[in-house]
Amino acid sequence: MRQILSTLLLVFITTAASFAQDSPQDARPALRHEMTPDELLRRNEIGRGFVETNPPVAPVRNVEEFDRMQGALVRYPFGIPISLIKEMATDVTVTTVVASVAQKNTVISQYVSNGVDTSHCNFIIALSDSYWTRDYGPWFESDSASQIGIVDFPYNRPRPNDDEIPKKVAEMLGIQWYGMNVISTGGDYMTDGLGIGASTDLVWVENPTQTHDQIAQKMNDYVGITNFQVVPDPNISSSIDHIDCWGKFLAPDKMLIRKVLTSDPEYAPLEAAATYWASQICSYGYNYKIFRVMTPQDQPYSNSVILNNKVLVPFMNSPWDDSAKAVYEAAMPGYEVIGFIGNPSTPWVSTDALHCRVMGIADIGLLHIKHIPISGNQPCEHDYVINADIIASSHQPVKSDSVLIHYQVNGGPYHITLMANISTGRYSGTIPKQPGGSVIKYYLTAADQSGRHASAPFIGAADPFTFQTVYTNLTPVADTLWFLTFADMFNGKITQLHNYTTGGLMLDAVQQQGDLGWWYVDSMSVATVPHMVNPADSFAVRVKFNIPLNLIPAILFDLDSMRVTTVAGSFHVIIMVNHDLLQSISKQSTHRMIRPNYPNPFSSTTSIPLEITRRGLVTLDISDIMGSKVKTLVSEIFEPGASTIQWDGTDAGGNKLPGGIYFFNVTSGNRTETGRMVLIR
């Protein structure tokens, strides 16, 4: 008799536990992830009484799963192991939905006995119908005022208690609640946080009174989705049609898609899904990086939760668990990947696992760095401008010295450069140009006065943004000409302009950029301009100074530049000149009648500045490199003052002269001064 009573008691306890696991209302039958036969008959109740509100004030950004979370939402009776709750509570606040104070006390007792940090736990006392908090839980958005709010929707199950939980979360957090009248479920929705969202075509099936465009418009209005990807469910045997049962955004440019054996009926549709997503352009401007996780027995490895710097993955006590962990680690460097076995009473299944039963709660004081990274091949001839929007939902000021670019070149040490606040919330900085063929990795950081810190990408240095530098123009070697001594200025310095590109480049002009004066292009190794520079070819440009020969060198420098213009654009060769030498030139040249002509070299017309100190006859002659006079530009009485004489590169008869070196000679009284110029044809 005692054995019979014990057996009956065990059956009673097990049955009661089963009912309690799925519903706090013992009179109701146990619920499944799918709708029960009774619920299928009550589908008309879905969304009944749902009140749609005005959307948040645009622009709106949907907070993605891999942004900063302050908590996680679960429900008691649990569908997840307490070991998972213990892990989450080490980093965030776990909010547990309980039906009563008595249930709350029961949960606290279980948490304490299992080592859960109860200082990281709080509770919502409310009736609920099931533990699928991802499916009915809130979506988080940031509005035009950077205020975090909750967007709710009619849950696609006739489970009214579950459908009310997002309002309870909004009340707990003290944030705005918005109602969007699109029947949906969290397991069938994901976003990259930058305007791309995705669901299976279940969202169309369950909203037959709205057109596809109307649904997409509401996704835009309420959660800022500008590219709503609605795709077929490749899990052809699934009765759920949730996207998290086969795919998952891991970052704005990464997606995980499950893979099966070739003999599996779902092999072809899953491969088609992978091919489709690999062809799509992510928010960073290039194709998605696709990662595949092997699920030969339909293991739900894609049904994972990203919680700040951790990835919580459903494990199945399968030989493929280690492989799944390795795929996540390869896709998400720097994240800690942790596997969890489901409870025996509520095991993970192919269409219902960890992600379905946990919902992240966004940090309501979120500090977010919105940045579209530089990627791919970038020109090596210029600095790289980095722009970012720093969004502080705490409404505390961003620390001005905290917005930084961290960059490394070819695996070397990281360098740091400060970004400047150029407008409200907008910051800009530069990574200095690097030689062609360099690999640049970088990430951004910021902090605000609430004590929050943020990185972009979220994980920072462990998985930085990457781009490569390539030659796209003529490249000067050296790109800076240093004039340290009088010998440098007299003999000149040479830069080689080399075409590292795979195509020919047309050289249009080489000319002075700036107003430093005194220096000029003495000669070039090309006779005429424009000039086609073939791949791998180069040519030389020699720069000299007009100087007296009895000056004393010093150590400070003045800066100017020479601009080189090609069909691909323009760039500069820096001219660094010993400052005291230049000052000496200026002092000894205060009574010089001529200044350097400009532009020099020139192809059509150049200007010759004159400074006459006393009234008298002034003659300006042009002579060739052999000293023969080719033209007299002026010979007349000048009054004291400045004037400019133009020469169009012609001789006395108006004929165009060939390219080459020419001299202009100015005579006034008993003084004659000479300047040198280069005509390019």
C-alpha distance (Angstrom), angle and dihedral (degrees) to the residues before:
residue distance angle dihedral
M1 . . .
R2 3.82 . .
Q3 3.81 90.0 .
I4 3.83 91.1 49.7
L5 3.81 91.6 49.6
S6 3.78 90.6 48.3
T7 3.78 90.9 51.1
L8 3.82 92.5 48.8
L9 3.79 90.6 48.3
L10 3.79 91.2 50.9
V11 3.81 91.2 50.2
F12 3.80 90.3 49.2
I13 3.79 93.2 49.4
T14 3.81 92.8 46.5
T15 3.79 92.2 48.5
A16 3.79 92.7 47.0
A17 3.79 90.7 47.9
S18 3.80 90.3 50.8
F19 3.79 91.8 53.0
A20 3.80 92.5 43.2
Q21 3.81 91.1 49.9
D22 3.81 92.2 62.5
S23 3.77 105.7 28.8
P24 3.77 137.1 17.2
Q25 3.79 87.6 -147.3
D26 3.81 104.4 79.4
A27 3.80 93.6 -163.1
R28 3.80 91.6 65.8
P29 3.81 122.6 83.0
A30 3.79 119.6 -108.4
L31 3.82 112.3 -83.0
R32 3.76 127.3 -132.2
H33 3.79 131.2 -156.5
E34 3.81 86.4 -105.0
M35 3.77 119.7 58.2
T36 3.78 115.7 -86.1
P37 3.82 119.1 -124.5
D38 3.80 88.0 -101.3
E39 3.82 91.4 51.8
L40 3.79 91.5 49.2
L41 3.80 87.1 59.2
R42 3.81 89.8 50.6
R43 3.80 98.3 48.5
N44 3.78 89.1 119.4
E45 3.82 87.2 70.0
I46 3.82 92.0 65.8
G47 3.77 108.7 113.1
R48 3.79 93.2 1.8
G49 3.76 108.2 156.0
F50 3.81 93.3 7.0
V51 3.79 109.9 152.8
E52 3.78 116.3 -148.5
T53 3.80 115.0 -148.0
N54 3.77 131.7 -162.2
P55 3.79 110.3 -79.6
P56 3.82 123.1 -108.0
V57 3.79 115.7 -80.6
A58 3.80 108.6 -86.9
P59 2.93 141.3 -83.8
V60 3.80 89.8 64.7
R61 3.80 127.1 -179.0
N62 3.79 123.4 -163.5
V63 3.82 109.7 -136.6
E64 3.80 107.5 -124.9
E65 3.79 126.3 -138.5
F66 3.80 92.5 -110.4
D67 3.80 94.4 56.3
R68 3.81 123.1 93.4
M69 3.81 114.3 -58.1
Q70 3.78 125.1 -165.6
G71 3.77 94.9 -169.3
A72 3.77 152.2 -6.2
L73 3.80 129.4 -121.6
V74 3.82 120.2 -136.5
R75 3.78 134.2 160.4
Y76 3.80 134.6 -133.6
P77 2.99 128.3 -105.7
F78 3.80 81.9 54.3
G79 3.75 131.4 -126.1
I80 3.80 90.9 -172.0
P81 3.81 134.0 62.3
I82 3.79 117.3 -96.3
S83 3.81 87.9 -126.9
L84 3.82 86.6 68.8
I85 3.80 91.2 50.2
K86 3.80 89.6 49.2
E87 3.80 90.6 53.1
M88 3.81 93.7 48.5
A89 3.81 92.3 47.4
T90 3.81 90.5 59.6
D91 3.82 88.9 71.4
V92 3.80 110.6 16.7
T93 3.77 141.3 24.3
V94 3.79 112.8 -89.2
T95 3.81 111.7 -146.1
T96 3.80 112.6 -158.0
V97 3.80 122.2 -162.0
V98 3.82 109.1 -140.1
A99 3.78 130.2 175.0
S100 3.80 97.8 -135.0
V101 3.78 146.9 -1.6
A102 3.79 87.9 -95.9
Q103 3.83 90.3 57.0
K104 3.78 89.4 47.2
N105 3.81 90.6 55.2
T106 3.80 90.2 47.4
V107 3.81 91.0 52.2
I108 3.81 92.5 47.3
S109 3.78 89.4 52.5
Q110 3.81 90.8 50.6
Y111 3.79 91.6 46.9
V112 3.79 93.0 51.0
S113 3.80 93.4 47.4
N114 3.82 90.4 50.6
G115 3.79 96.3 47.4
V116 3.81 97.6 -107.9
D117 3.81 113.1 159.9
T118 3.81 98.5 -116.1
S119 3.80 91.3 -170.5
H120 3.81 83.8 73.0
C121 3.81 93.9 51.0
N122 3.79 133.8 89.0
F123 3.79 135.1 165.2
I124 3.77 143.7 -132.9
I125 3.80 111.5 -153.3
A126 3.78 105.1 -149.2
L127 3.78 139.7 118.5
S128 3.78 115.3 -95.2
D129 3.78 133.9 179.2
S130 3.80 102.7 -148.1
Y131 3.79 145.9 -0.6
W132 3.84 98.0 -110.7
T133 3.79 94.4 111.9
R134 3.82 92.3 160.8
D135 3.78 90.9 60.3
Y136 3.79 99.1 48.7
G137 3.79 99.1 21.3
P138 3.80 126.5 109.2
W139 3.79 129.1 -80.6
F140 3.81 114.8 -140.3
E141 3.79 126.9 -137.3
S142 3.79 138.8 177.9
D143 3.80 116.1 -140.2
S144 3.80 134.7 -156.5
A145 3.81 90.4 -75.9
S146 3.83 91.1 51.0
Q147 3.80 87.6 -111.6
I148 3.79 115.4 151.1
G149 3.80 113.1 -131.2
I150 3.80 139.7 164.2
V151 3.79 125.6 -107.3
D152 3.79 113.5 -157.8
F153 3.80 130.9 -171.0
P154 3.80 137.3 -174.1
Y155 3.81 104.5 -78.7
N156 3.80 109.8 -124.6
R157 3.78 92.5 -122.2
P158 3.83 128.7 73.3
R159 3.80 88.9 -116.1
P160 3.80 105.1 125.1
N161 3.80 96.6 -179.8
D162 3.78 92.2 55.0
D163 3.78 90.0 46.2
E164 3.81 90.9 59.7
I165 3.82 96.1 53.8
P166 3.85 96.5 89.4
K167 3.82 88.8 59.5
K168 3.80 89.1 51.9
V169 3.82 90.4 51.1
A170 3.81 90.7 50.3
E171 3.81 90.0 50.9
M172 3.81 91.3 48.7
L173 3.80 92.2 50.8
G174 3.80 95.0 39.6
I175 3.80 93.4 -127.6
Q176 3.80 135.4 130.1
W177 3.82 120.9 -81.0
Y178 3.81 120.8 -148.2
G179 3.79 126.3 -170.1
M180 3.83 118.9 -144.3
N181 3.80 114.1 -171.6
V182 3.80 98.2 -139.7
I183 3.81 113.6 114.8
S184 3.76 105.5 -128.6
T185 3.79 148.4 139.9
G186 3.79 129.5 -134.3
G187 3.79 94.4 -128.6
D188 3.79 88.7 62.6
Y189 3.77 96.9 51.5
M190 3.78 136.4 69.7
T191 3.80 134.8 163.8
D192 3.78 137.7 -166.7
G193 3.83 93.3 -142.7
L194 3.80 91.3 -119.4
G195 3.78 101.5 82.0
I196 3.80 103.9 -72.6
G197 3.79 119.5 110.7
A198 3.78 132.2 170.5
S199 3.80 139.3 -159.1
T200 3.76 135.9 156.7
D201 3.80 119.0 -103.8
L202 3.80 86.5 -92.1
V203 3.82 85.7 95.1
W204 3.82 89.3 61.9
V205 3.80 93.4 45.4
E206 3.80 93.4 51.0
N207 3.81 94.9 47.4
P208 3.81 102.2 51.2
T209 3.81 94.0 153.5
Q210 3.82 91.7 62.2
T211 3.79 128.2 65.9
H212 3.78 120.7 -124.7
D213 3.79 89.4 -107.8
Q214 3.80 92.0 51.1
I215 3.80 91.1 52.4
A216 3.81 91.3 48.1
Q217 3.81 90.4 49.0
K218 3.78 91.9 53.8
M219 3.80 90.2 49.1
N220 3.78 86.5 53.5
D221 3.79 95.2 46.5
Y222 3.80 98.3 45.8
V223 3.82 105.0 32.0
G224 3.80 104.2 15.5
I225 3.81 97.0 -111.9
T226 3.81 108.3 161.0
N227 3.81 95.1 169.1
F228 3.81 110.6 42.1
Q229 3.79 108.4 -174.7
V230 3.81 111.1 -157.2
V231 3.80 110.1 -174.9
P232 3.82 137.3 171.9
D233 3.78 118.6 -97.2
P234 3.83 108.4 -108.5
N235 3.82 89.9 -162.7
I236 3.79 90.7 90.0
S237 3.81 93.7 178.2
S238 3.81 93.6 51.2
S239 3.79 121.8 112.4
I240 3.83 90.8 -167.2
D241 3.84 104.1 56.8
H242 3.80 91.7 -159.4
I243 3.77 118.0 156.7
D244 3.82 92.6 -140.8
C245 3.81 88.9 65.7
W246 3.82 90.1 72.4
G247 3.83 111.3 7.1
K248 3.79 142.3 35.9
F249 3.81 139.0 -179.8
L250 3.81 107.1 -124.0
A251 3.82 94.2 178.3
P252 3.81 135.2 -16.1
D253 3.81 88.9 -80.0
K254 3.82 102.5 31.4
M255 3.78 132.5 75.7
L256 3.80 131.7 -179.0
I257 3.82 117.4 -147.5
R258 3.76 124.7 179.6
K259 3.80 122.0 -119.3
V260 3.80 131.6 -152.4
L261 3.78 137.1 -170.5
T262 3.81 117.8 -76.7
S263 3.80 89.7 -112.9
D264 3.80 91.7 59.5
P265 3.84 114.9 103.6
E266 3.81 88.0 -132.8
Y267 3.80 93.9 55.1
A268 3.82 95.8 93.3
P269 3.83 97.5 45.7
L270 3.81 91.7 45.5
E271 3.81 91.2 50.4
A272 3.79 88.9 48.2
A273 3.81 89.6 52.1
A274 3.81 91.1 50.1
T275 3.81 91.1 48.5
Y276 3.79 91.4 48.7
W277 3.78 95.0 50.8
A278 3.80 92.0 44.2
S279 3.82 87.4 57.8
Q280 3.81 94.0 51.7
I281 3.79 123.5 96.1
C282 3.79 114.3 -122.8
S283 3.81 124.4 -143.6
Y284 3.81 89.1 -92.6
G285 3.79 90.4 65.5
Y286 3.80 102.5 -106.2
N287 3.79 137.4 80.8
Y288 3.78 120.0 -68.2
K289 3.77 117.8 -96.9
I290 3.79 104.9 -125.6
F291 3.80 122.9 -150.9
R292 3.79 121.4 -169.6
V293 3.78 126.5 -150.6
M294 3.80 118.8 -163.3
T295 3.84 114.7 -123.4
P296 3.83 106.3 170.6
Q297 3.82 92.2 163.3
D298 3.83 93.6 37.5
Q299 3.79 92.3 -96.1
P300 3.83 109.0 -175.5
Y301 3.81 96.2 -127.8
S302 3.82 92.9 140.7
N303 3.82 88.3 57.8
S304 3.80 91.8 84.0
V305 3.80 134.8 128.2
I306 3.80 125.5 -125.0
L307 3.79 107.3 -151.7
N308 3.79 110.9 179.0
N309 3.81 106.5 -67.9
K310 3.82 95.4 -6.3
V311 3.78 133.9 79.9
L312 3.81 113.8 -153.6
V313 3.80 109.7 -157.4
P314 3.82 129.8 -171.0
F315 3.79 108.2 -120.5
M316 3.80 122.3 -161.7
N317 3.82 103.9 -162.4
S318 3.79 83.1 -103.8
P319 3.82 131.1 142.1
W320 3.80 85.0 -120.5
D321 3.83 94.0 62.7
D322 3.79 92.7 87.2
S323 3.79 91.0 48.5
A324 3.81 91.0 52.4
K325 3.80 90.7 50.0
A326 3.81 90.4 50.7
V327 3.82 91.7 51.3
Y328 3.80 91.7 52.7
E329 3.80 91.3 47.3
A330 3.80 91.4 50.7
A331 3.80 92.2 47.4
M332 3.81 95.9 43.2
P333 3.83 110.8 35.2
G334 3.79 113.1 -167.3
Y335 3.80 95.3 26.0
E336 3.79 121.0 112.8
V337 3.80 108.8 -124.7
I338 3.82 113.2 -154.4
G339 3.80 126.2 -178.8
F340 3.82 126.1 -148.1
I341 3.78 130.5 -166.3
G342 3.80 113.9 -139.4
N343 3.78 123.8 -116.7
P344 3.83 114.3 -87.8
S345 3.80 89.0 -123.7
T346 3.82 93.7 47.0
P347 3.80 105.2 26.4
W348 3.77 125.5 180.0
V349 3.78 112.0 -97.0
S350 3.80 131.2 -171.5
T351 3.81 93.5 -96.9
D352 3.77 99.8 31.8
A353 3.78 124.8 43.8
L354 3.77 143.9 123.5
H355 3.81 99.0 -40.8
C356 3.81 92.0 52.3
R357 3.80 91.8 55.7
V358 3.82 102.3 44.0
M359 3.81 127.4 59.0
G360 3.78 121.9 -167.8
I361 3.81 118.7 -129.9
A362 3.79 111.4 -143.3
D363 3.79 120.9 -128.9
I364 3.81 102.2 -99.7
G365 3.81 89.1 -152.5
L366 3.80 90.5 48.7
L367 3.80 118.4 172.2
H368 3.78 104.8 -154.5
I369 3.81 130.6 -177.2
K370 3.79 110.3 -152.6
H371 3.77 108.1 -162.1
I372 3.79 134.9 154.9
P373 3.79 101.9 -151.6
I374 3.77 129.9 -134.5
S375 3.78 107.1 -110.4
G376 3.78 144.2 167.8
N377 3.80 120.8 19.6
Q378 3.80 115.9 -11.8
P379 3.83 129.9 -174.2
C380 3.77 112.8 -94.6
E381 3.80 94.0 -152.7
H382 3.81 97.3 79.0
D383 3.80 141.2 42.0
Y384 3.81 116.5 -95.5
V385 3.80 115.8 -115.1
I386 3.82 114.7 -144.4
N387 3.81 118.3 -162.8
A388 3.81 127.8 -175.9
D389 3.79 140.4 167.7
I390 3.81 114.1 -134.1
I391 3.81 108.9 -153.0
A392 3.81 113.8 -166.7
S393 3.81 109.9 -170.6
S394 3.80 88.8 179.9
H395 3.82 85.5 69.6
Q396 3.77 87.9 -135.5
P397 3.82 116.6 132.0
V398 3.76 118.5 -92.5
K399 3.80 110.7 -116.2
S400 3.79 105.3 -108.4
D401 3.79 94.4 -142.7
S402 3.81 94.7 46.6
V403 3.80 101.9 70.9
L404 3.77 101.5 94.5
I405 3.77 142.6 164.6
H406 3.79 113.4 -140.8
Y407 3.81 111.6 -164.6
Q408 3.77 139.0 168.8
V409 3.79 131.6 -167.2
N410 3.81 121.7 -141.7
G411 3.79 93.7 -18.3
G412 3.80 94.7 -52.4
P413 3.81 127.1 133.8
Y414 3.78 119.7 -55.1
H415 3.80 117.3 -100.8
I416 3.80 123.5 -158.2
T417 3.78 128.7 -142.0
L418 3.81 127.2 179.4
M419 3.79 121.4 -119.1
A420 3.80 117.6 -139.2
N421 3.81 125.1 -134.1
I422 3.82 101.8 -118.8
S423 3.82 97.6 171.0
T424 3.80 139.4 -11.9
G425 3.79 105.7 -39.7
R426 3.81 91.6 -16.7
Y427 3.80 120.4 118.5
S428 3.78 132.0 -177.9
G429 3.78 136.2 -172.6
T430 3.79 140.3 153.0
I431 3.76 140.2 -120.1
P432 3.82 107.5 -147.5
K433 3.78 116.8 -111.8
Q434 3.80 114.7 -91.7
P435 3.82 133.5 -158.2
G436 3.78 117.7 -83.2
G437 3.79 113.4 -86.3
S438 3.81 94.4 34.4
V439 3.80 121.6 137.0
I440 3.80 111.4 -139.1
K441 3.81 121.5 -163.6
Y442 3.78 121.8 -175.7
Y443 3.79 146.1 161.5
L444 3.80 135.5 -174.0
T445 3.80 131.3 -128.1
A446 3.78 134.7 -170.3
A447 3.80 140.0 169.7
D448 3.77 135.3 -163.5
Q449 3.78 132.9 -154.9
S450 3.82 92.2 -99.0
G451 3.80 86.7 73.8
R452 3.80 94.8 -106.5
H453 3.77 122.7 138.1
A454 3.79 128.4 -163.8
S455 3.79 138.2 -172.8
A456 3.77 133.7 -164.5
P457 2.91 113.7 -117.7
F458 3.79 90.5 34.3
I459 3.81 94.6 -121.9
G460 3.82 92.8 47.1
A461 3.80 121.2 -162.3
A462 3.80 94.7 11.5
D463 3.81 91.9 69.4
P464 3.82 108.3 14.5
F465 3.78 129.7 177.4
T466 3.80 111.5 -92.1
F467 3.80 137.2 -157.1
Q468 3.80 136.8 161.5
T469 3.79 129.0 -133.4
V470 3.79 121.3 -129.3
Y471 3.78 134.9 178.4
T472 3.79 111.5 -104.0
N473 3.81 100.0 162.3
L474 3.77 143.2 23.2
T475 3.79 106.7 -56.8
P476 3.82 121.1 -145.5
V477 3.79 116.7 -137.0
A478 2.96 106.6 -144.6
D479 3.79 98.0 26.7
T480 3.83 91.1 -170.4
L481 3.79 124.4 48.7
W482 3.81 113.1 -154.4
F483 3.80 117.5 -156.3
L484 3.80 103.9 -165.8
T485 3.79 103.2 154.4
F486 3.77 140.6 24.6
A487 3.78 88.3 -103.9
D488 3.81 88.8 59.8
M489 3.79 91.1 50.4
F490 3.81 94.6 44.6
N491 3.82 98.4 42.4
G492 3.77 95.2 35.6
K493 3.79 135.8 -136.7
I494 3.80 125.6 -99.4
T495 3.80 130.9 -143.7
Q496 3.80 120.8 -169.9
L497 3.80 114.2 -140.6
H498 3.80 104.9 -150.7
N499 3.79 127.9 -170.8
Y500 3.80 105.4 -138.3
T501 3.81 92.7 167.7
T502 3.79 126.1 100.4
G503 3.81 93.7 -119.3
G504 3.78 137.0 56.2
L505 3.82 118.1 -90.8
M506 3.79 124.8 -153.4
L507 3.82 113.0 -133.6
D508 3.80 107.5 -144.8
A509 3.79 105.2 175.2
V510 3.79 147.2 -12.6
Q511 3.78 112.5 -156.7
Q512 3.77 145.8 148.4
Q513 3.80 115.4 -84.7
G514 3.80 112.6 -162.8
D515 3.80 135.5 17.7
L516 3.79 105.6 -90.8
G517 3.81 91.1 119.2
W518 3.81 130.8 -166.0
W519 3.79 97.3 71.5
Y520 3.79 122.6 93.2
V521 3.80 141.2 173.2
D522 3.77 103.0 -96.5
S523 3.79 98.1 -172.5
M524 3.79 145.8 -23.4
S525 3.76 132.0 -151.0
V526 3.81 91.6 -123.6
A527 3.75 119.6 76.8
T528 3.77 100.6 -152.2
V529 3.80 139.3 25.8
P530 3.00 133.8 -114.7
H531 3.79 88.3 54.2
M532 3.81 130.4 174.6
V533 3.79 112.3 -129.7
N534 3.78 109.8 -159.4
P535 3.82 123.8 -145.2
A536 3.82 112.2 -72.5
D537 3.83 91.2 10.1
S538 3.78 123.7 120.8
F539 3.77 139.9 -176.5
A540 3.78 134.8 -159.5
V541 3.79 131.6 -118.5
R542 3.82 118.6 -165.4
V543 3.81 118.9 -156.7
K544 3.83 122.6 -161.5
F545 3.81 139.1 171.1
N546 3.78 132.5 -125.3
I547 3.83 99.4 -127.2
P548 3.77 142.4 155.6
L549 3.81 109.4 -118.2
N550 3.82 101.6 -129.5
L551 3.79 103.4 69.2
I552 3.83 131.1 120.8
P553 3.86 119.4 -121.7
A554 3.82 123.8 -130.4
I555 3.82 138.4 178.2
L556 3.84 112.0 -107.1
F557 3.79 120.4 94.4
D558 3.78 138.6 -142.3
L559 3.80 119.1 -155.6
D560 3.76 132.4 -137.3
S561 3.79 134.5 147.8
M562 3.77 142.4 -136.7
R563 3.78 115.8 -139.1
V564 3.79 121.2 -140.6
T565 3.80 114.9 -164.1
T566 3.79 125.0 -161.8
V567 3.78 135.7 163.6
A568 3.83 86.8 -93.5
G569 3.80 93.5 56.8
S570 3.78 137.3 -86.4
F571 3.79 135.4 -66.7
H572 3.77 136.7 175.8
V573 3.78 139.0 -118.3
I574 3.79 109.0 -150.0
I575 3.82 118.2 -127.2
M576 3.83 112.8 -153.4
V577 3.82 113.3 -171.8
N578 3.78 130.3 -172.3
H579 3.80 101.0 -104.6
D580 3.78 97.8 -144.8
L581 3.78 91.4 48.1
L582 3.76 88.8 54.6
Q583 3.80 91.2 46.8
S584 3.80 89.4 50.8
I585 3.78 90.1 51.3
S586 3.78 90.2 50.2
K587 3.82 93.6 48.0
Q588 3.79 94.0 48.4
S589 3.75 90.5 42.8
T590 3.80 100.5 52.2
H591 3.78 89.6 109.0
R592 3.81 97.0 40.9
M593 3.77 112.6 127.2
I594 3.81 95.5 -148.7
R595 3.78 137.4 53.7
P596 3.82 126.7 -166.2
N597 3.76 113.3 -73.0
Y598 3.79 119.1 -116.1
P599 2.91 135.9 -108.9
N600 3.77 96.1 26.4
P601 3.02 117.7 -156.6
F602 3.81 95.1 32.6
S603 3.78 135.1 177.4
S604 3.80 104.2 -164.0
T605 3.81 116.0 6.7
T606 3.80 134.9 4.2
S607 3.81 131.9 -172.6
I608 3.82 123.3 -132.2
P609 3.83 113.3 -159.1
L610 3.84 117.7 -147.0
E611 3.81 129.8 -167.4
I612 3.83 111.3 -167.0
T613 3.82 116.3 -169.1
R614 3.81 100.2 -171.6
R615 3.80 136.9 27.7
G616 3.79 114.8 -95.7
L617 3.80 149.0 99.3
V618 3.80 113.3 -45.4
T619 3.80 122.9 -168.6
L620 3.83 123.9 -169.5
D621 3.81 115.6 -169.9
I622 3.81 130.5 179.8
S623 3.82 117.7 -142.8
D624 3.78 133.2 179.7
I625 3.79 127.7 -122.0
M626 3.85 90.0 -85.6
G627 3.81 90.9 57.7
S628 3.81 95.5 -108.3
K629 3.78 115.0 141.7
V630 3.81 111.2 -120.1
K631 3.80 101.1 174.4
T632 3.80 144.1 -0.5
L633 3.78 110.2 -138.6
V634 3.82 98.4 -175.6
S635 3.77 139.1 1.9
E636 3.77 109.3 169.6
I637 3.79 146.3 105.4
F638 3.83 113.1 -71.2
E639 3.77 127.0 -163.4
P640 3.83 117.8 -139.3
G641 3.82 113.1 -80.2
A642 3.78 144.4 63.7
S643 3.78 126.2 -48.1
T644 3.79 138.7 160.2
I645 3.79 127.7 -134.1
Q646 3.82 121.3 -158.1
W647 3.80 125.0 -145.0
D648 3.79 121.3 -169.9
G649 3.81 97.5 -164.9
T650 3.81 95.6 -101.3
D651 3.81 132.7 125.7
A652 3.80 128.5 -123.7
G653 3.79 90.4 -77.8
G654 3.83 93.5 52.4
N655 3.81 93.0 -106.7
K656 3.79 119.1 143.6
L657 3.77 111.1 -107.4
P658 3.80 121.2 -137.3
G659 3.77 120.0 -103.1
G660 3.77 116.8 -86.1
I661 3.80 144.9 91.9
Y662 3.79 118.6 -39.5
F663 3.80 134.0 176.2
F664 3.78 131.0 -142.6
N665 3.82 115.4 -150.5
V666 3.80 120.4 -161.9
T667 3.82 119.8 -165.2
S668 3.80 124.5 -171.9
G669 3.81 119.6 165.5
N670 3.81 106.7 -41.4
R671 3.84 94.9 -22.2
T672 3.79 127.2 96.1
E673 3.82 124.3 -178.1
T674 3.79 128.1 -175.8
G675 3.80 134.3 -152.6
R676 3.80 130.6 -171.5
M677 3.80 127.5 -136.9
V678 3.79 139.2 173.2
L679 3.80 122.2 -132.6
I680 3.80 113.8 -158.5
R681 3.79 122.2 -162.2
